[in-house]
Amino acid sequence: MQKPLMLLQAAACAGMLLLAACNSQPETLTSGPADDMAGVDNAGAPVKLPPMMTASKTYRCDDNSLVYIDFFNDGVTAHVRKEKNGTPTILTAPEKGKPFVAEGYTLDGTGDNVKLAMPGKKEQSCKA
């Protein structure tokens, strides 16, 4: 009884050796289609992110009105709103340290005291 078992084991080992010898080339497995965009991802120009808000202040102006101004970290962008949840007017400065401007608007300063001119109003001082 032991002889047939040994023959069966020997046959199984021989079969495995034959199967293992069939393909001696390394096999590469992939999980999906080839990446057609390889090398293209870094080919474009760097992406410029929008500026981040660094301060949002409420100012009371000389005419007793309130304005809401948001300043951004690029130093050349400010948003002015006449109402707390109103639509902002985007003001930009030609370079850091220069007044922010938009059609009819001029904003000078970024601290607690600014000078603001808006359409239909003369320039006035506003305090945070």
GISULLIN-V953580 format. One record per residue. N is the residue number from 1. SS is DSSP state (helix for helix, strand for strand, loop for the rest). Layout:
n->N ss->SS
n->N ss->SS
This chain:
n->1 ss->loop
n->2 ss->helix
n->3 ss->helix
n->4 ss->helix
n->5 ss->helix
n->6 ss->helix
n->7 ss->helix
n->8 ss->helix
n->9 ss->helix
n->10 ss->helix
n->11 ss->helix
n->12 ss->helix
n->13 ss->helix
n->14 ss->helix
n->15 ss->helix
n->16 ss->helix
n->17 ss->helix
n->18 ss->helix
n->19 ss->helix
n->20 ss->helix
n->21 ss->helix
n->22 ss->helix
n->23 ss->loop
n->24 ss->loop
n->25 ss->loop
n->26 ss->loop
n->27 ss->loop
n->28 ss->loop
n->29 ss->loop
n->30 ss->loop
n->31 ss->loop
n->32 ss->loop
n->33 ss->loop
n->34 ss->loop
n->35 ss->loop
n->36 ss->loop
n->37 ss->loop
n->38 ss->loop
n->39 ss->loop
n->40 ss->loop
n->41 ss->loop
n->42 ss->loop
n->43 ss->loop
n->44 ss->loop
n->45 ss->loop
n->46 ss->loop
n->47 ss->loop
n->48 ss->loop
n->49 ss->loop
n->50 ss->loop
n->51 ss->loop
n->52 ss->loop
n->53 ss->strand
n->54 ss->strand
n->55 ss->strand
n->56 ss->strand
n->57 ss->strand
n->58 ss->strand
n->59 ss->strand
n->60 ss->strand
n->61 ss->strand
n->62 ss->loop
n->63 ss->loop
n->64 ss->loop
n->65 ss->loop
n->66 ss->strand
n->67 ss->strand
n->68 ss->strand
n->69 ss->strand
n->70 ss->strand
n->71 ss->strand
n->72 ss->strand
n->73 ss->loop
n->74 ss->loop
n->75 ss->loop
n->76 ss->loop
n->77 ss->strand
n->78 ss->strand
n->79 ss->strand
n->80 ss->strand
n->81 ss->strand
n->82 ss->loop
n->83 ss->loop
n->84 ss->loop
n->85 ss->loop
n->86 ss->loop
n->87 ss->loop
n->88 ss->loop
n->89 ss->strand
n->90 ss->strand
n->91 ss->strand
n->92 ss->strand
n->93 ss->loop
n->94 ss->loop
n->95 ss->loop
n->96 ss->loop
n->97 ss->loop
n->98 ss->loop
n->99 ss->loop
n->100 ss->strand
n->101 ss->strand
n->102 ss->strand
n->103 ss->loop
n->104 ss->loop
n->105 ss->strand
n->106 ss->strand
n->107 ss->strand
n->108 ss->strand
n->109 ss->loop
n->110 ss->loop
n->111 ss->loop
n->112 ss->loop
n->113 ss->strand
n->114 ss->strand
n->115 ss->strand
n->116 ss->strand
n->117 ss->strand
n->118 ss->loop
n->119 ss->loop
n->120 ss->loop
n->121 ss->loop
n->122 ss->loop
n->123 ss->loop
n->124 ss->strand
n->125 ss->strand
n->126 ss->strand
n->127 ss->strand
n->128 ss->loop
